[in-house]
């Protein structure tokens, strides 16, 4: 029982469904928790179980130290979530979460697990393309917060105005960015799964070559779909985005790719 409990803390399931035909594993962006996906189940068929992946250092796992190295995070997530890939599944990841989802899929492949039916990556350049900006995770707190604001504009005003909330957020956000900055891509065979890349039209963090680079990581179909908004279009265009995810999930179950525009 204790072993199962340790695994279950990795998942946030707003509407648990033991009879689900398919699971949708969702990895949030840096500093965010799995509750970001709490409303998604309302826009998806009832045979889909939304599973937000809750990594250490956030929400109910706030007291746990966050991972700052991607291989360690992926190993831990693979151990914890392996029992839950006992049926068809799709992976969605936003920003850093897209990179985590990609490497998690590769780790599951090494372990002999089922491949995902589809990998959906949002607001993240292809993993083999090097980060162009200077590292910021090592900066003192005030400088770090300022750099995050200028680069991502992703810290809500109510948190910026509350020093106690900032003190809670910064260690996890810093670790997530360390994870990204320390990442070293290792070449492997492409995934057997189709890949769809979501992109905000006003996102200055990525360009077309960054997105197109994902094509080489799939031995199946590759697609791109654009949305209004910047880096955080996952929240600002949530209804439209979840509708697109629903189309991909339904298409994957039916053995075809749908819900995305061919690149």
C-alpha positions in Angstrom: 0.0 0.0 0.0 2.8 2.4 0.9 4.5 1.8 -2.5 1.2 2.4 -4.3 0.6 5.6 -2.3 4.1 6.9 -3.3 3.2 6.4 -6.9 -0.2 7.9 -6.8 1.1 11.3 -5.6 2.5 11.8 -9.1 -1.0 12.1 -10.6 -3.8 14.7 -10.3 -6.9 13.1 -11.7 -9.9 15.5 -11.6 -12.3 12.8 -12.7 -10.8 9.4 -11.9 -12.1 6.8 -14.3 -10.9 3.2 -13.8 -12.8 2.2 -17.0 -11.2 4.9 -19.2 -10.3 3.7 -22.7 -7.4 6.1 -22.9 -5.3 8.3 -20.6 -4.1 11.8 -21.3 -0.9 12.6 -19.4 -0.3 16.3 -19.0 3.0 17.9 -18.0 2.8 21.6 -17.0 5.3 24.4 -17.7 7.9 25.6 -15.2 6.7 26.5 -11.8 3.1 25.2 -12.4 1.3 22.3 -10.9 -1.0 19.7 -12.3 -4.2 21.5 -11.2 -3.6 23.6 -14.3 -5.5 20.8 -16.1 -8.4 20.5 -13.7 -11.0 21.6 -16.2 -9.8 19.7 -19.2 -12.0 16.6 -18.5 -15.1 18.7 -19.1 -14.1 19.2 -22.7 -13.1 15.6 -23.4 -15.1 12.4 -24.0 -15.9 10.6 -20.7 -13.8 7.7 -21.9 -10.7 9.8 -21.6 -9.1 10.2 -18.2 -7.1 13.4 -17.7 -4.0 12.7 -15.7 -2.0 15.8 -14.7 1.5 14.8 -13.7 2.4 16.3 -10.3 6.1 16.6 -10.0 7.8 17.3 -6.6 8.0 20.8 -5.3 4.5 22.1 -6.2 0.9 22.1 -4.8 0.4 19.1 -2.5 4.0 18.1 -3.0 5.3 21.5 -2.1 7.5 20.2 0.8 9.4 17.8 -1.5 12.5 19.0 -3.2 12.0 19.6 -6.9 14.3 18.0 -9.5 16.9 20.1 -11.2 18.2 17.4 -13.5 16.0 16.0 -16.2 17.3 12.4 -16.2 16.5 12.0 -12.5 13.0 13.4 -13.0 12.3 11.1 -15.9 13.6 8.1 -14.1 11.4 8.9 -11.1 8.4 9.6 -13.2 8.8 6.4 -15.2 9.0 4.3 -12.0 5.9 6.1 -10.5 3.7 6.2 -13.6 4.6 2.9 -15.3 1.6 1.1 -13.8 -0.7 3.7 -15.4 0.5 3.1 -19.0 -1.4 -0.2 -19.0 -3.7 1.1 -21.7 -3.5 3.5 -24.7 -2.3 7.0 -23.8 -1.5 10.4 -25.2 1.1 12.8 -23.8 0.7 16.6 -23.7 3.4 18.9 -22.4 3.7 22.7 -22.3 7.1 24.4 -22.5 9.5 22.6 -20.1 6.8 20.1 -19.7 7.0 19.3 -23.4 10.6 18.4 -23.0 9.8 16.3 -19.9 7.0 14.5 -21.7 9.3 13.7 -24.7 12.0 12.3 -22.5 9.5 10.4 -20.4 8.2 8.7 -23.6 11.7 7.7 -24.6 12.4 6.3 -21.1 9.2 4.3 -21.2 10.3 2.9 -24.6 13.6 1.8 -23.1 11.6 0.0 -20.4 9.5 -1.9 -23.0 6.3 -0.1 -22.3 3.6 0.8 -24.8 4.4 3.8 -27.0 2.1 6.8 -26.7 -0.6 7.1 -29.3 0.4 10.7 -29.8 2.8 13.3 -28.4 1.6 16.9 -28.2 4.3 19.5 -27.5 3.4 23.1 -26.8 5.6 26.2 -26.9 8.9 24.4 -26.9 11.7 24.2 -29.4 12.8 20.7 -30.6 15.0 19.0 -28.1 18.1 18.9 -30.3 18.1 22.6 -30.9 20.3 24.4 -28.4 19.0 27.1 -26.0 20.0 30.5 -27.3 19.5 32.6 -24.3 21.8 33.1 -21.3 21.2 30.9 -18.2 19.2 32.7 -15.5 18.6 30.0 -12.9 21.7 30.8 -10.9 20.9 34.5 -10.4 20.1 36.0 -7.0 16.4 36.0 -6.3 15.6 39.6 -7.2 17.6 39.3 -10.5 16.1 35.9 -11.2 12.5 37.2 -10.7 13.2 40.2 -13.0 14.7 37.9 -15.7 11.8 35.5 -15.6 9.4 38.5 -15.9 11.2 39.9 -18.9 11.6 36.6 -20.6 8.3 34.8 -19.9 6.0 37.3 -18.3 4.7 34.2 -16.4 4.5 35.3 -12.7 1.0 36.4 -11.7 0.8 39.9 -10.2 -0.7 38.6 -7.0 2.3 36.5 -6.4 4.8 39.3 -7.3 3.1 41.4 -4.7 3.3 38.8 -1.9 6.9 38.0 -0.7 5.7 34.9 1.1 4.2 33.4 -2.1 7.3 34.4 -4.0 9.5 32.5 -1.5 7.3 29.4 -2.1 7.4 29.7 -5.9 11.0 30.6 -6.6 12.8 27.4 -5.5 10.5 25.3 -7.8 10.7 27.7 -10.7 14.5 28.0 -10.3 14.8 24.2 -10.3 12.6 23.8 -13.4 14.8 26.3 -15.3 17.9 24.6 -14.1 16.5 21.4 -15.5 16.1 23.1 -18.8 19.5 24.8 -18.8 21.3 21.6 -17.8 19.6 19.5 -20.4 21.8 17.7 -22.9 20.1 16.0 -25.8 21.2 12.4 -26.6 20.4 11.0 -30.0 18.0 8.0 -30.2 15.8 6.6 -32.9 12.6 8.7 -33.5 9.5 7.8 -31.6 7.0 5.6 -33.3 4.3 8.1 -32.2 3.0 11.0 -34.3 4.0 14.4 -32.9 1.9 17.5 -33.0 3.4 20.9 -32.1 1.2 23.7 -30.7 2.5 27.2 -31.0 1.3 30.7 -29.9 1.5 33.1 -32.8 2.9 35.8 -30.6 5.4 33.6 -28.8 8.8 35.2 -29.1 10.5 32.2 -27.4 10.4 30.0 -30.5 10.6 30.3 -34.3 9.5 28.1 -37.2 12.8 26.2 -37.4 12.5 25.4 -33.7 9.1 23.9 -34.2 9.9 22.2 -37.5 12.8 20.4 -35.7 10.3 18.2 -33.9 9.6 16.5 -37.3 12.8 14.4 -37.0 11.7 12.9 -33.6 8.7 11.1 -35.1 8.8 8.1 -37.4 5.1 8.8 -38.1 3.1 12.0 -38.8 4.2 15.5 -37.8 1.8 18.4 -37.6 1.8 22.0 -36.3 -1.2 24.0 -35.1 -1.2 27.6 -34.2 -3.2 29.5 -31.6 -3.7 33.1 -30.6 -1.5 34.3 -27.8 2.1 34.2 -26.6 4.0 31.6 -24.6 1.1 31.0 -22.2 -1.6 30.5 -24.9 -2.2 27.2 -23.1 -4.1 29.3 -20.6 -5.3 32.2 -22.6 -6.7 30.0 -25.4 -7.5 27.1 -23.2 -10.9 26.2 -24.7 -9.6 26.2 -28.2 -6.5 24.3 -27.3 -8.4 21.5 -25.3 -10.7 21.2 -28.3 -7.7 20.5 -30.5 -6.3 18.0 -28.0 -9.7 16.3 -28.0 -9.6 16.0 -31.8 -6.1 14.5 -31.6 -7.1 12.0 -28.9 -10.2 10.9 -30.8 -8.2 10.6 -34.0 -5.5 8.6 -32.3 -8.1 6.1 -31.0 -9.5 5.8 -34.5 -6.1 5.1 -35.9 -5.7 8.5 -37.6 -4.3 11.9 -36.9 -6.9 14.7 -36.5 -7.3 18.0 -34.8 -4.2 19.6 -36.3 -3.1 21.2 -39.5 -0.6 19.4 -41.7 2.7 21.4 -41.6 
